[in-house]
Amino acid sequence: MARVSSPYYPPRARWYSSLLTVGSGIRRHLVLDRIRLPKGPSLGAILGSLVVPGLGFWLRGPRWLGNVALGASVLLLLLFFAAIGYQTGNVAFGLLLSIHSTSLIYLVEPWLAGARFRTRVFVSMALLVGTGGLVYMPARNLMESRWLAPLRVQDRVVVVSKFKPASTVKRNEVIAYSYSGNSDHTVWIEGGLGLSPVLAVAGDRICFTPKAFEVNGVPQPRLPHMPQSGEVTVPQKHWFVWPDFAITGHGNAPAGALTKALLQMATISEEQFAGKPFQRWFWRRQFSS
């Protein structure tokens, strides 16, 4: 005979019922059951607003205000990337942070109902500093260390891609690389990031003459401050570039001191590789093909 379940019988206890009972006892023991949080946004709404700029306006409403904030955030984000490294990009970054933190303040405002003015100011400043320090600055640092970074070259900014590995570098390609400062008390070369074409790769033989320099016997036009004699063979996992650094001389520098300093820094290892510049960045061409 088939068994028929009756609505008059209570359901069988689940396997986790004892855990719920223990949890309820702990709440009563710690008097947590008497705590009532003020009405306000859910945890999911707060987490979403931490990730998406302007979402707090849309969640709390009115929706038209949220749409305006979300649209402005998208435009500012695009402007930041398009003008990264320039003052315009920095302003867009600051405005985006302002909209983001303001939307968070607007979302949690019901929790601050009836609070003192100084409390509201403190919470607002804490959200602004927290959003900038915990979200924006780490995200920007991660982007510049893993994906792309702006590099100022004289009066313009070149955006460098960090996706391509060092093994893909070929002769005549422009690369970005790091270097340390060099000083012999007469010539001071500031450390930082450089941007130069690769003149020779591992195994190439470079010969300097008064009128040119040769790579594997092929003559090339001389570059400023190159030596007039000598040879260099590029070691494995290295490239040869001719640096174009910020150079300052103090006093009467000995003849050839600048050339010697540049020649010492011209051999770049793969560990110094910082990326390749994009050919185009949005509407502007960074280098001619």
C-alpha positions as CSV (number, residue, x, y, z in Angstrom):
1,M,0.0,0.0,0.0
2,A,1.4,3.4,-1.0
3,R,2.2,5.8,1.8
4,V,0.3,9.1,1.7
5,S,1.8,12.1,3.4
6,S,-0.6,14.0,5.6
7,P,-0.6,17.8,6.0
8,Y,-1.4,17.3,9.7
9,Y,2.0,15.7,10.4
10,P,5.0,18.1,10.8
11,P,7.9,17.7,8.3
12,R,10.8,15.7,9.3
13,A,13.7,17.6,10.8
14,R,16.6,18.3,8.4
15,W,20.2,17.3,9.1
16,Y,21.2,20.8,9.8
17,S,18.4,21.6,12.3
18,S,20.8,20.9,15.3
19,L,23.2,23.5,13.9
20,L,20.4,26.1,13.7
21,T,19.4,25.4,17.2
22,V,23.0,25.9,18.4
23,G,23.2,29.1,16.4
24,S,20.0,30.4,18.0
25,G,21.3,29.6,21.5
26,I,24.6,31.5,20.8
27,R,22.7,34.5,19.5
28,R,20.5,34.6,22.7
29,H,23.5,34.1,24.9
30,L,25.4,37.1,23.3
31,V,22.1,39.1,23.2
32,L,22.5,39.4,19.4
33,D,18.9,38.7,18.9
34,R,18.0,42.1,20.5
35,I,20.2,44.0,17.9
36,R,18.2,45.6,15.1
37,L,20.1,47.2,12.2
38,P,18.6,50.3,10.8
39,K,16.9,50.0,7.5
40,G,19.2,50.6,4.6
41,P,20.9,49.0,1.6
42,S,21.7,45.3,1.5
43,L,25.2,43.9,1.6
44,G,24.9,43.0,-2.1
45,A,24.0,46.6,-3.0
46,I,27.0,47.9,-1.1
47,L,29.4,45.4,-2.7
48,G,28.0,46.2,-6.1
49,S,28.4,50.0,-5.5
50,L,32.0,49.4,-4.5
51,V,32.7,47.9,-7.9
52,V,30.5,50.0,-10.2
53,P,30.8,53.8,-10.0
54,G,27.5,55.6,-9.7
55,L,25.5,52.4,-9.0
56,G,24.5,53.7,-5.6
57,F,22.4,56.4,-7.2
58,W,20.6,53.9,-9.4
59,L,19.9,51.4,-6.6
60,R,18.4,54.0,-4.2
61,G,16.8,56.1,-6.9
62,P,15.4,58.0,-8.6
63,R,16.4,55.9,-11.6
64,W,17.0,58.9,-13.8
65,L,19.7,60.1,-11.4
66,G,21.3,56.7,-11.5
67,N,21.3,56.6,-15.3
68,V,23.0,60.0,-15.4
69,A,25.6,58.9,-12.9
70,L,26.3,55.6,-14.7
71,G,26.5,57.4,-18.0
72,A,28.9,60.0,-16.7
73,S,31.1,57.3,-15.1
74,V,31.4,55.5,-18.4
75,L,32.4,58.7,-20.2
76,L,34.9,59.7,-17.6
77,L,36.4,56.2,-17.6
78,L,36.8,56.4,-21.4
79,L,38.3,59.9,-21.1
80,F,40.8,58.6,-18.5
81,F,42.1,55.9,-20.7
82,A,42.1,58.1,-23.8
83,A,44.1,60.8,-22.1
84,I,46.1,58.7,-19.7
85,G,49.3,60.3,-18.5
86,Y,48.0,63.8,-19.4
87,Q,46.3,66.4,-17.1
88,T,43.0,65.7,-18.7
89,G,43.2,62.0,-17.8
90,N,44.1,62.9,-14.2
91,V,41.1,65.2,-13.9
92,A,38.8,62.5,-15.3
93,F,40.2,60.0,-12.8
94,G,39.5,62.5,-9.9
95,L,35.9,63.1,-11.1
96,L,35.3,59.4,-11.5
97,L,36.5,58.9,-7.9
98,S,34.2,61.7,-6.7
99,I,31.1,60.2,-8.4
100,H,31.9,56.8,-7.0
101,S,32.4,57.9,-3.4
102,T,29.4,60.2,-3.6
103,S,27.1,57.4,-4.8
104,L,28.3,55.3,-1.9
105,I,27.5,58.1,0.6
106,Y,24.1,58.5,-1.1
107,L,23.4,54.8,-0.8
108,V,24.2,54.5,2.9
109,E,22.5,57.8,3.8
110,P,19.5,56.1,5.4
111,W,21.9,54.7,8.0
112,L,22.9,58.2,8.9
113,A,19.4,59.6,9.5
114,G,19.4,61.5,12.7
115,A,23.2,61.3,13.1
116,R,25.2,64.3,14.1
117,F,26.7,66.6,11.5
118,R,30.3,65.7,12.4
119,T,29.4,62.0,12.2
120,R,28.1,62.5,8.7
121,V,31.2,64.4,7.7
122,F,33.4,61.7,9.1
123,V,31.6,58.9,7.3
124,S,31.7,60.8,4.1
125,M,35.4,61.5,4.3
126,A,36.1,57.9,5.3
127,L,34.2,56.6,2.3
128,L,36.0,59.0,0.0
129,V,39.5,58.0,1.4
130,G,38.5,54.3,1.5
131,T,37.3,54.3,-2.1
132,G,40.4,56.0,-3.3
133,G,42.9,54.0,-1.2
134,L,41.3,50.6,-1.4
135,V,39.8,50.6,-4.9
136,Y,41.2,53.2,-7.2
137,M,44.9,53.4,-6.4
138,P,45.4,49.6,-6.2
139,A,43.5,49.2,-9.5
140,R,45.6,51.9,-11.1
141,N,48.8,50.4,-9.8
142,L,47.8,46.9,-11.0
143,M,47.0,48.3,-14.4
144,E,50.3,50.1,-14.8
145,S,52.3,47.1,-13.5
146,R,50.5,44.3,-15.5
147,W,48.7,45.7,-18.5
148,L,49.6,49.2,-19.7
149,A,51.5,52.3,-18.5
150,P,51.9,55.8,-19.7
151,L,55.5,56.9,-20.4
152,R,56.3,60.6,-20.8
153,V,58.7,61.3,-23.7
154,Q,59.7,65.0,-23.8
155,D,56.4,66.8,-24.4
156,R,54.2,63.8,-25.2
157,V,52.9,60.6,-23.5
158,V,53.5,57.2,-25.0
159,V,51.2,54.3,-23.8
160,V,53.2,51.1,-23.4
161,S,51.7,47.6,-23.6
162,K,52.9,45.0,-21.1
163,F,51.1,42.0,-22.6
164,K,53.9,41.0,-25.1
165,P,56.8,39.1,-23.6
166,A,60.4,40.0,-24.1
167,S,61.0,37.0,-26.4
168,T,59.0,38.7,-29.1
169,V,61.3,41.7,-29.4
170,K,62.9,42.1,-32.9
171,R,65.5,44.4,-34.3
172,N,64.3,48.0,-35.0
173,E,61.3,47.6,-32.7
174,V,60.8,50.4,-30.1
175,I,60.8,49.1,-26.6
176,A,60.4,50.6,-23.1
177,Y,62.9,49.5,-20.5
178,S,64.0,50.4,-17.0
179,Y,67.4,51.6,-16.0
180,S,69.3,52.8,-13.0
181,G,71.0,56.1,-12.7
182,N,74.7,56.5,-13.5
183,S,77.1,59.1,-12.2
184,D,80.9,59.4,-12.2
185,H,80.9,62.9,-10.6
186,T,81.1,64.6,-14.0
187,V,78.1,63.1,-15.8
188,W,74.8,62.3,-14.1
189,I,72.2,60.2,-15.9
190,E,68.8,60.0,-14.2
191,G,67.3,56.6,-13.6
192,G,63.8,55.7,-14.7
193,L,62.2,54.4,-17.9
194,G,63.7,54.7,-21.4
195,L,62.1,54.4,-24.8
196,S,64.4,53.5,-27.7
197,P,64.5,51.3,-30.9
198,V,66.4,48.1,-30.7
199,L,69.5,48.5,-32.8
200,A,70.9,45.0,-32.4
201,V,69.8,41.7,-30.8
202,A,71.7,38.8,-29.1
203,G,74.6,37.7,-31.1
204,D,74.9,40.8,-33.3
205,R,78.3,42.5,-33.7
206,I,78.4,46.3,-33.6
207,C,81.4,48.3,-35.0
208,F,81.8,52.0,-34.4
209,T,83.5,54.3,-37.0
210,P,83.9,58.1,-37.2
211,K,81.2,58.3,-39.9
212,A,78.7,55.5,-38.9
213,F,78.1,52.4,-36.9
214,E,77.7,49.0,-38.4
215,V,75.5,46.1,-37.3
216,N,76.8,42.8,-38.7
217,G,78.7,44.8,-41.4
218,V,75.6,46.9,-42.4
219,P,76.3,50.7,-41.9
220,Q,73.8,52.8,-40.0
221,P,73.8,56.6,-39.4
222,R,75.6,57.7,-36.3
223,L,73.6,58.7,-33.3
224,P,74.6,61.6,-30.9
225,H,77.5,60.9,-28.6
226,M,78.3,57.5,-30.1
227,P,81.9,56.3,-29.9
228,Q,84.1,56.7,-33.0
229,S,85.8,53.4,-32.6
230,G,85.4,50.0,-30.9
231,E,83.3,46.9,-31.2
232,V,80.4,45.4,-29.1
233,T,78.9,41.9,-29.3
234,V,75.4,41.7,-27.8
235,P,75.3,38.9,-25.3
236,Q,72.4,36.4,-25.0
237,K,69.1,37.7,-23.6
238,H,70.2,41.2,-24.2
239,W,69.6,44.0,-26.8
240,F,71.6,47.0,-27.8
241,V,69.9,50.4,-27.8
242,W,71.3,53.9,-27.9
243,P,69.9,55.7,-24.8
244,D,68.1,59.1,-25.1
245,F,68.1,60.1,-21.4
246,A,68.0,63.4,-19.5
247,I,71.7,64.1,-19.3
248,T,73.3,66.9,-17.2
249,G,77.0,67.8,-17.1
250,H,78.7,69.5,-14.1
251,G,82.0,71.3,-14.5
252,N,84.5,70.3,-17.1
253,A,83.7,66.7,-18.1
254,P,86.6,64.8,-19.5
255,A,86.5,64.0,-23.2
256,G,84.5,60.9,-23.9
257,A,82.9,60.7,-20.4
258,L,79.4,61.1,-21.7
259,T,80.0,58.5,-24.5
260,K,81.4,56.1,-22.0
261,A,78.5,56.4,-19.7
262,L,75.9,55.9,-22.5
263,L,77.8,52.9,-23.9
264,Q,77.7,51.3,-20.5
265,M,73.9,51.6,-20.4
266,A,73.3,50.7,-24.0
267,T,73.2,46.9,-23.4
268,I,69.7,46.2,-22.1
269,S,68.8,42.8,-20.5
270,E,65.4,41.1,-20.7
271,E,64.9,41.8,-17.0
272,Q,64.9,45.5,-17.8
273,F,62.1,45.1,-20.4
274,A,59.0,47.2,-19.6
275,G,56.9,46.7,-22.7
276,K,56.2,47.8,-26.2
277,P,54.4,51.0,-27.1
278,F,51.1,50.7,-28.9
279,Q,51.2,51.8,-32.6
280,R,47.9,53.7,-32.0
281,W,46.2,54.7,-28.8
282,F,42.6,55.7,-29.4
283,W,42.7,58.4,-32.1
284,R,46.4,59.2,-32.0
285,R,49.3,57.5,-33.8
286,Q,52.2,57.0,-31.4
287,F,54.8,55.8,-33.9
288,S,54.9,55.7,-37.7
289,S,54.9,52.2,-39.1
